[in-house]
Amino acid sequence: MKVMIVDDNAGTRAMIRVILERSGHTVLGEAGDGDSAVKVFAELRPEVVLLDIIMPGKSGVEVLKEIRAIDPAAKVVLVTAIEQDEVNKDLFRNGASAVIYKPFAPDEFDKVLKRIA
Protein backbone atom coordinates (compact mmCIF):
# COMPACT_ATOMS: atom_id res chain seq x y z
CA MET A 1 0.00 0.00 0.00
CA LYS A 2 1.00 3.61 -0.47
CA VAL A 3 1.24 5.11 3.01
CA MET A 4 1.82 8.50 4.63
CA ILE A 5 3.31 8.70 8.14
CA VAL A 6 2.40 11.57 10.48
CA ASP A 7 4.18 11.83 13.83
CA ASP A 8 6.01 14.69 15.53
CA ASN A 9 8.82 12.33 16.55
CA ALA A 10 11.29 11.83 13.67
CA GLY A 11 12.60 8.62 15.24
CA THR A 12 9.11 7.12 15.36
CA ARG A 13 8.52 8.08 11.72
CA ALA A 14 11.82 6.46 10.71
CA MET A 15 11.01 3.27 12.64
CA ILE A 16 7.54 2.99 11.08
CA ARG A 17 9.02 3.65 7.62
CA VAL A 18 11.46 0.74 8.02
CA ILE A 19 8.69 -1.57 9.27
CA LEU A 20 6.42 -0.67 6.35
CA GLU A 21 9.09 -0.91 3.67
CA ARG A 22 10.24 -4.31 4.95
CA SER A 23 6.64 -5.48 4.54
CA GLY A 24 6.53 -4.27 0.94
CA HIS A 25 4.60 -1.03 1.47
CA THR A 26 5.61 2.30 -0.07
CA VAL A 27 5.93 5.40 2.09
CA LEU A 28 4.80 8.28 -0.13
CA GLY A 29 5.46 11.01 2.39
CA GLU A 30 5.81 12.09 6.00
CA ALA A 31 4.74 15.00 8.16
CA GLY A 32 5.79 16.10 11.64
CA ASP A 33 2.79 18.27 12.52
CA GLY A 34 -0.91 18.59 11.78
CA ASP A 35 -0.76 21.49 9.33
CA SER A 36 1.87 19.77 7.21
CA ALA A 37 -0.08 16.52 7.39
CA VAL A 38 -3.16 18.02 5.77
CA LYS A 39 -1.10 19.68 3.03
CA VAL A 40 0.91 16.53 2.26
CA PHE A 41 -2.26 14.41 2.22
CA ALA A 42 -3.95 16.78 -0.23
CA GLU A 43 -0.90 16.65 -2.53
CA LEU A 44 -0.08 12.94 -2.39
CA ARG A 45 -3.42 11.24 -1.73
CA PRO A 46 -1.95 8.12 -0.10
CA GLU A 47 -4.02 4.96 0.27
CA VAL A 48 -3.53 5.05 4.06
CA VAL A 49 -2.45 7.66 6.61
CA LEU A 50 -0.77 6.55 9.84
CA LEU A 51 -1.51 9.42 12.20
CA ASP A 52 -0.32 10.28 15.72
CA ILE A 53 -2.85 12.01 18.00
CA ILE A 54 -0.67 14.26 20.16
CA MET A 55 1.31 16.69 18.01
CA PRO A 56 2.17 20.37 18.04
CA GLY A 57 -0.42 22.62 16.43
CA LYS A 58 -3.36 20.56 15.26
CA SER A 59 -4.09 17.33 17.07
CA GLY A 60 -4.46 14.06 15.23
CA VAL A 61 -8.22 14.24 15.80
CA GLU A 62 -8.36 17.63 14.04
CA VAL A 63 -6.19 16.30 11.21
CA LEU A 64 -8.43 13.24 10.90
CA LYS A 65 -11.48 15.49 10.48
CA GLU A 66 -9.73 17.65 7.86
CA ILE A 67 -8.48 14.64 5.89
CA ARG A 68 -11.96 13.12 5.91
CA ALA A 69 -13.37 16.47 4.69
CA ILE A 70 -10.93 16.35 1.75
CA ASP A 71 -11.63 12.67 1.05
CA PRO A 72 -14.52 11.01 2.91
CA ALA A 73 -13.20 7.59 1.84
CA ALA A 74 -9.67 8.19 3.22
CA LYS A 75 -8.27 5.39 5.34
CA VAL A 76 -6.69 6.80 8.48
CA VAL A 77 -5.08 4.64 11.16
CA LEU A 78 -4.30 6.38 14.43
CA VAL A 79 -0.99 5.37 16.02
CA THR A 80 -1.09 6.53 19.62
CA ALA A 81 -0.20 5.92 23.24
CA ILE A 82 -3.65 7.14 24.32
CA GLU A 83 -5.89 4.20 25.14
CA GLN A 84 -9.14 5.58 26.52
CA ASP A 85 -12.65 4.49 25.60
CA GLU A 86 -13.99 8.03 25.06
CA VAL A 87 -11.03 8.99 22.87
CA ASN A 88 -11.43 5.79 20.85
CA LYS A 89 -15.15 6.38 20.37
CA ASP A 90 -14.43 9.92 19.17
CA LEU A 91 -11.80 8.65 16.71
CA PHE A 92 -14.15 6.12 15.15
CA ARG A 93 -17.04 8.64 15.09
CA ASN A 94 -14.77 10.90 13.06
CA GLY A 95 -13.82 8.24 10.55
CA ALA A 96 -10.74 6.45 11.89
CA SER A 97 -10.21 3.12 10.12
CA ALA A 98 -8.26 1.54 13.00
CA VAL A 99 -6.05 2.33 15.99
CA ILE A 100 -2.56 0.97 16.73
CA TYR A 101 -1.28 1.55 20.26
CA LYS A 102 2.27 2.52 21.20
CA PRO A 103 4.39 0.69 22.02
CA PHE A 104 3.56 -1.41 18.98
CA ALA A 105 4.84 -4.68 17.58
CA PRO A 106 6.13 -4.41 14.00
CA ASP A 107 3.62 -6.96 12.67
CA GLU A 108 0.66 -4.86 13.85
CA PHE A 109 1.03 -2.51 10.89
CA ASP A 110 0.81 -5.27 8.30
CA LYS A 111 -2.17 -6.88 10.06
CA VAL A 112 -4.09 -3.60 10.21
CA LEU A 113 -3.23 -2.58 6.64
CA LYS A 114 -4.38 -5.95 5.32
CA ARG A 115 -7.61 -5.71 7.34
CA ILE A 116 -8.56 -2.24 6.07
CA ALA A 117 -7.42 -2.75 2.45
Steps between C-alpha positions, in 0.01 A plus 500: 500500500600861453524650848558839662649520851409787734678526835683786670781264602747450212631179657151350512441596136830338399419181693153472344648566154744209540223269625273590208767476232615160628140383459489621140307824553601833346532810716387788278566773752535608861393791716605610848200717588130532426515790255763328288305175518192650338706666226701185423183288496331737255805487270582129514166330566647188663293184537549509879608761755668389823426787736619586852247673728718725716698743285586868503241725339206294383427177681463173316124518557486839324717367217276194469195725458675716238625199303152348502359835378744488206430132430211334686632158393853560638640220712658641814661284768578674827831399659490616860589439862155622608276206582175638638149391408366854446796596281460180298128559452572854380763373254265247344211752494727726297595234249808321634553167323695342788721579799849364574628558853855597594712317582417290196628173360629527142249245367204710618537735204478224241202339676308828515586602143385163368177524702405847373614449138 
